[in-house]
Structures are given as structure tokens and as C-alpha cells.
Amino acid sequence: MITRNLFRKKQLPFRVHIDEADATVEFSNQLSDLLPKLSTKDIVIVCIGTDRSTGDSLGPLIGSKLESQLNTFHVYGTLEDPIHAVNLEEKLAEIHAKHRNPFIIGVDACLGRSTSVGYISINDGPVKPGAAVNKNLPPVGDIHITGIVNVGGFMEYMVLQNTRLHFVFKMAERIAESVLLTDKQLQKDRQRSLLKPVKPTYFSS
């Protein structure tokens, strides 16, 4: 089991390996720090990928694990209704039509160095879907979450097709658990803010 120093200074991009002892809690804490605290702003998770490729199924797996369990987040992209290269622009337009000025979290699988496989990361700015396979797709997200599912640099399509589903499933579980922890904490924070008494305003005559 990999362990880490819980008191280190966290920087972006924040990365943690799925086998580290406190991966779920650390990732959740980092995600919470990046989210808007205003209850009026919709938080939307856009899980990108397809169930036709094991390596690229990370996003839809996460979406399916989250869709019926969240209270404060809105989820798009599941195994039943995936968001991928063909329908990405259409789905983004649909999201912006349903949610006024949403805060979007883009989620996608990616390829990397052999020493980075198994790491999940979170960073400011959008994710660039299809970059690993040289597709020109619109960027997604105010922040983004990625999971490195396999080694990149050569025959990316084949690498994604031949990635072990068990490994991707395990990674999806870690990310989904982190999002659920964040969702519960954000719900508590928003409920607390609604119950907070308003101080009276006094005007001098």
C-alpha cells in the first residue's frame, strides 16, 4: 500500500495514486477547495468517454456511479447516455441551455508515462478531450479531473482498446467516492449557510 504525507503543501495539478491509503479523502478535499460556495450556481459534472473502449470508459463509468446518488451536482455522461466525440458539442449546448452560467467539472481518461499510470489528477481550466488520439474537440470545464489509464505515445487507439476494464473500474470507483464525499460536504455547507441568522441592519435618524 502506498502512503503519503498528509500535511504536505498541495499544488495544482494535484495528483494522487488510486492505491494510496487516503486517496479518496485527499482528492475530495482538493475538489472541495476548487468549487464555488454560492448555492445559486449549478455545479455540473461532464463525464466524457465511450463504453465501446475499455480505456475510454472511465468517464461513463463515473457518471453511472454518480447519477442517482448526488444532491448538489448535476451529472452528464453515463454508460447509458455517453458523451463522446460525436455528440460532445450538442451535449455542451444542452447543458448551457439547462443551466445558466454553470460551474463545469470536465472528467476524462488520458494516457501518460508508465510511471504515471494509476494516478488521478485535478487541475484548473478545461480538459481537452481526444488529445491523446489527436482529435480536435472543444475544451470542457472550469476545472477538470483526469485519470491516467494506460501508457501513451504509440498506437493510442489500440492502447485504449486493450486497457484492463478492472483497472478502469477501480479508478472510476475512487473518483466517484471522492465526488460523493465532496457532494455531502457541500450540501452540509449550503444548508448551514441557509440557516445562518441574518444580522439586523440599524439606520440612524
Secondary structure, DSSP 8 states (H G I E B T S, - for coil): -B---TTS---SSEEEETTBTTHHHHHHHHHHHHS---TTS-EEEEEB--TTSSGGGHHHHHHHHHTTT-SSEEEE--SSS-B-TTTHHHHHHHHHHHSSS-EEEEEEEEEE-GGGTTEEEEEES-B-TTGGGT-----B-SEEEEEEEEE-SS-HHHHHHTS-HHHHHHHHHHHHHHHHHHHHHHHHHHHHHHHS---------
